[in-house]
Amino acid sequence: MKTNWVYKQPIDFEHKQYVLLDYYQKIQKEFDELKLYPSFQQVTLHLANISSVKNKNQYMSIGREFTEPDDEIMLNEIKYHTVRKTTPEERKVILEVSDFARDKLTSLFMIGKSLWEIVNESVSLKLVKNSEQIMTGNGYIKFNLDNTLYIYEYRLRPAIDGDFNTQKCFLNKIYEGEPKGLYQTTVDNTKFYNPEISKEDLVKLLPLFEASFDNKYPLVETIVPMIRRKIANYILQTVKINEIKEIVKDGNSKGN
């Protein structure tokens, strides 16, 4: 469902009800199957969008399609579009549709939020080696699902070149298969490259996370997106803690 759906002809209350209820059923089915992304992000965007439609006669867009289930929306991607060509009768219908949509989208949002909280509690991360290298923003994450070993590389980078306010964790699956020697498997499959360090040494030096989860959620739509967010939060919180420690240390030095 496009974010400008309210303004598309025909601007008719019953027609808009049909469009929204069709979308509602689609997202509800995704949540029933425990598929969290991209549905939760889309619902959040649509809920904010309908408020903009009602209060400002504007709709929001991100100027692109979702290319993968875990395609994160950055705040600086959101654009606002003012709609001027509506009659008083159409505006009345748009306001009625907005009220109807707000209730339905809020209901979906609360379902998604509840699912997010359950998954967030279920998925846990453990940093198993090389914590001193966490500030590099590069490393590995491993977990087992259905007797299958998964290994991903992670990179924390600005989503937009040069804009460090858009930090995003990128995951790249490098192995899915039979559980076996972790070190050699990682060396054989790693895509990380550094001309000054061999792959063997790189695997030894970079941090390694291990993920675990209580229930079997969909891998692509739920587990991987939650792991990605938890890695990003872990690294960014570590950065903030270290910055605070440096400020305190510097303050103590000046006070002596």
Stockholm file with secondary structure:
# STOCKHOLM 1.0

chainA/1-256         MKTNWVYKQPIDFEHKQYVLLDYYQKIQKEFDELKLYPSFQQVTLHLANISSVKNKNQYMSIGREFTEPDDEIMLNEIKYHTVRKTTPEERKVILEVSDFARDKLTSLFMIGKSLWEIVNESVSLKLVKNSEQIMTGNGYIKFNLDNTLYIYEYRLRPAIDGDFNTQKCFLNKIYEGEPKGLYQTTVDNTKFYNPEISKEDLVKLLPLFEASFDNKYPLVETIVPMIRRKIANYILQTVKINEIKEIVKDGNSKGN
#=GR chainA/1-256 SS CCTTGGGSSCCCHHHHHHHHHHHHHHHHHHHHTTCCTTHHHHHHHHHHHHHHHHHHSEEEECSSCCCSTTCCCCGGGCEEEECCCCCHHHHHHHHHHHHHHHHHHHHHHHHHHHHHHHHHHHCEEEEEECGGGGGGCEEEEEEEETTEEEEEEEEEEEEETTEEEEEEEEEEEEEEESCCCHHHHHHHHCCCCCTTSCHHHHHHHSCEEEEECSSCCCIIIIIHHHHHHHHHHHHHHHHHHHHHHHHHHHHHHHHC
#=GC SS_cons         CCTTGGGSSCCCHHHHHHHHHHHHHHHHHHHHTTCCTTHHHHHHHHHHHHHHHHHHSEEEECSSCCCSTTCCCCGGGCEEEECCCCCHHHHHHHHHHHHHHHHHHHHHHHHHHHHHHHHHHHCEEEEEECGGGGGGCEEEEEEEETTEEEEEEEEEEEEETTEEEEEEEEEEEEEEESCCCHHHHHHHHCCCCCTTSCHHHHHHHSCEEEEECSSCCCIIIIIHHHHHHHHHHHHHHHHHHHHHHHHHHHHHHHHC
//
